[in-house]
């Protein structure tokens, strides 16, 4: 059987947060793609692809949790946990595949988000990165701390890149983005400590806060008709 440390009172909120996260990430992809079409800057395209991959990871989680939480033919609520019985092999494969894809696409998106400001990568760098992403995603299936540690490391590196950019540009949207990513990092630290359901719920709420801040950036773009990605244009 599979055990997910989600309080029974939090299951609906859990899926709702994942859906909200997917929508915000998809919007970021749309704005990145629009910016690329306007200025033909490949960095905007890479940024959009990064958010698209993370969005696909969220979508994989949403579909998996819908089955685990709401298909009562093989799911039973017990206390603070959701206990899902392995009735058929197909269910077991779906469970493993869904969360594996979530981890893989999330790590891949964060890696691209970390690397896109840098100069051209060699094929060796790409192959090595892909290898470690696969290993981290697979290991995270059994030892979930490994996945969160990998995410935290990537987020810290990404925040450092954006902080360097902020020191040069002093754009408010960059600062807001740094705050959002910092809160997201904190949420993954809390996920690592989520041996009890309540800690998992708090971590999800922190993740929600980080995506609300991303939504604020999008609203600012729409309201002020400014492009968050303009500082990536070549001088």
N, C-alpha and C positions, 0 to 999 in steps of 0.2 A: 504493500500500500504506500501511497504518497502522502506526505504531511506538509502542509503549508502553514507557517506560523502567522495566520491572519485571524484576529478576533472575529467571532461570528457577527458582532454588531457593526463591523467595519467592512464587510465584504462588498456591499453596494458602493460605499465611498471609495474603496480600493479600485474597483473597475472604473468608476467615474473619473478618478484622478488620472488613470492610464489613458482614458479617452481624451480628456482635456490636454494631456501632455502630447498626444499624437496630433491633435488639431494645431497646437501652437508650433510644433516642429514642422508640420506640413506647411504652415503659413510662412515660416522662416525660409523654407526651401523655395516657395513661390516667389518671395521677395528677392532672394539671391538669384534665381533664374531671370527675373525681370531686370535686375541690375546688370546681369551679364549680357542680356540682349541689348541693353542701352549703351554700355561702354565697352563690350567685348573683352572685358578683363577676366582671364581664366581663373583668377583667385576667387572671384565671386561665384563662379561655377563650382569650384572645388568646395567652397563653403556651403553652397546649396546641397551638393551631393552628400557632404558630411551630415547635415541635418536630416536629409532624406533617409539615410541609412539608420540613423538613430530613431526616426519616426517609424521605419519598418520594424525595428526591434520592439518598439512600443506596441505596434499592431499585432505582432506575434504573441506578445504577452496578453493583450486584450482577448484575442481569440481563444487562447489556452485557458485563461481564467473564466471566461464565459462557460466553457465546458465544465471546468472543475467546480465552479460555484453554483451553477444554475441547472445542470443536468442531474435531476434528483434520482435518475435510474441507477446511478452508481456513486452518488455523493451523499454523505451523511454528516450533518453538523454535530460535533461533539465538543462541548465546552468552548475553549478559546481557539480550537484548531479546526481546520477542514481536513477530514480524513477521506481520501479517495481510494477505492478498492480497484485493484487491477483485475477487472472482470474479463476483459479481452485483451489480446496482444495489441490490437490496433489502438486501444485507449492508451496503453503504456507507451507505444511509439509516438502517439500524438503528444503526450505529456512531455516526453524527453525532447522531441523535435522542437516543440513550441518554445520551451525555455532555452534550448541551445541556440536557436535562431535569434532570440532576444539578446542573449549575451554576445553572440558573434557580431550581429549588426551594430549593436551599441558600441562595442570595442572598435570595430572598423570605422564607424562614424567619428568617434573621438580621436582615433589615430589620424584620420584625414584632417580633422579640425586642428590638431596639433601641428601637422606637417605642412599645411597649405601655405603659410607665409614664407616658407623656406624656398630655397632655390631648387633646381631640378634634382630629383632623386635618381639613384642608380637602380637597375633592375635587381641587384643584390639586396639593396635596402628594402625594396618592396617585398621580395620573397621572404626575407628574414622576418619582416614585420608580420606578414601573413601567417607564417609558421607560429609565431608567438601568440597571435590572436586566436588561432585555432586551438593551441594548447591551453590557453587561459580559459576559453569558452568551454572546452571539454572538461578541464579540471574543475571548473566552477559548477559543473553538474553534480559533483560529489562533495566538493569542499567549497561552499559558496563564498567563503572569505576570499579565496583567490580572485574571483571575478571582481569583487568590490575593491580589493587592493589594487588590481590593474586599472580599474576605472578611476580611483583616487589619484594614482600616479599620473595618468594621462590628463586628468582635470587640473592638477597642480601645474603641469607643464604648459597646458593651454592658457591658464590664468596668467602665468609668467609672460607668455608671448603677448597677450592682450595688454598687460600692464606696461610692457616696453612700448607698445604702440600708443597707449594712452599718454605716456610721458612725452611723446613726440607731438601728438595731435591735440591732446586735452579735450577730446570730444566727450560730451556728456553721455551719449549713448554707449560709448565704449566703457565708461565707468559703470554704468548700470549693468552692462553685460558682465563685467567682472564680478559685481555683487551677486548677480544671478548664478554664475558658475561657482562662486564661493559657497553659496547656500546649497547648491546641488552637491558639492563635495562633502559638506557637512552631513547631508542626508545619507550619503553612501557610508560615511563613518558610522552613522546610527544604524544603518542596515547591518553592518558587521556585528554590532552589539545586540541585534534583535533576537536574542535567545527567547524572549518573551513577546507575546503578541502585541502588547501595548507599545513596546519600543518600535516594532515594525510600523504600527499606525502613526507614531510620531515622525518616523523617517519618511513615510509617504506624504505626510502633511508638509514637511520641510521641502520635499520635492515639488509639491504643489505650489508652494510659495515661490520657488525658483522659477517655475514656468509662468506664474502670474507676472513676475517681473519681466520675463521675456515678452509677455503680452503687452506690457506697458511700453516697451520699446516699439513694438509694431504700431500701437495706437499713436505714439509720438510721430512715427514716420507718416502715418496717414493724416494726422492733424497738421503737421508742420510742412508736409510735402518735402521732406528731406530724406536723403538716402543714407542709411547707416553705413553703407559700404563705400562711401565716396573716398575715404582715406586710403583705400586699397588701390586707387587709380595711380598709375605711374605719373610722376612729375616730368 
